[in-house]
Amino acid sequence: MDKKCSVKLTSMVKTSGCAAKMPPARLEKILSKLPKVSNEHLIKGFAGNEDALVYSLGDGRCLIETVDFFPPMVDSPRVFGRIAAANALSDSYAMGCNPVVALNLVCMPSCLDDSVMEEILLGGQEKASECGVVIGGGHTISDPTPKYGLCVTGIGQIDQIWKNQGAEVGDVLVLSKKIGTGIIMTASKVDMAEKQSVDEAIKSMETLNKKAFEAAKDLKVHSATDVTGFSLLGHSYEMTGKGDISIVIESDKVPLMHGVRELARFGLIPEGMYNNRDYLKGRIAFENELDQELVDVLYDPQTSGGLLLALSKEDANRYIDKLNGEAWIIGHVVEKKQTPLIVC
């Protein structure tokens, strides 16, 4: 049973969830100035915008390492812990690998009762136990803003790892969760989101991507990522890689959470949406005149979003069948156009 918290966690933060990420344009600029890391065992690092690093063990196996933490987007400490853990574990699934062990990362204000941190850690443990991950320790610091997440390790086979680049012309894009969490949770802070919308967003954010990963294990996944703070459009752009392909997002096929378009119409937009839009300037083309609220939702920073996979049409349909229709074809891959990303 979740314990009630006397302090509203969301009142202690300026930004929350994956919307608290550094603006992607600023991050890209900083990372471009760092020296390229070269090591015979490092298969994938930050240079390729992958969801996790891939480190070869020299025998065909590899380590998958990732880390993620953020401030709360909900007031319940237990729910916050579950969402943050599900989000951190997702990067391993987005690489096509089961996570196996994790470490807690906790930033906690000294003014909060110890029970708050206890509840957060219990929430994280619930999600880890659900997928067989062992949390073996962690690190804590005092901080005015509460934050929680995990450092996650997975073990896989190098030849079975998914990459966020490699989509082929003719592939379709499949998304395993609806979008709209950033806008809905922003609206919930000022009590303007319907209970149905908030409940749907929380359930989605708490849901592990384990099932979505397992449904694709026997299929030919050409490219994969998960949709988090850089939005559906931002993460789709990263899948275009070196620019030898373009991705078309069919806006009318993107699954949206209840009420999110109406909330966007009222201007209940997280700051991260504007950062995502700035990042994609010159990299995206809109073929049709879309409603502004729909465009805003497509740029919305997601927390613990779904997997985004590039597959053949045949494998995509098999994947959707395995998930009992809880996945959606939202776009396709074409030969290189004037911009890497096209929305129609």
Beta strands, then each sheet from edge to edge (+ up, - down):
strand 1: 42-44
strand 2: 53-56
strand 3: 61-70
strand 4: 99-108
strand 5: 134-142
strand 6: 147-157
strand 7: 172-175
strand 8: 223-226
strand 9: 245-249
strand 10: 284-286
strand 11: 307-311
strand 12: 328-335
strand 13: 341-343
sheet 1: 1+ 2- 3+ 6- 4+ 5+
sheet 2: 8+ 11- 7+ 12- 9+ 13+ 10+
end
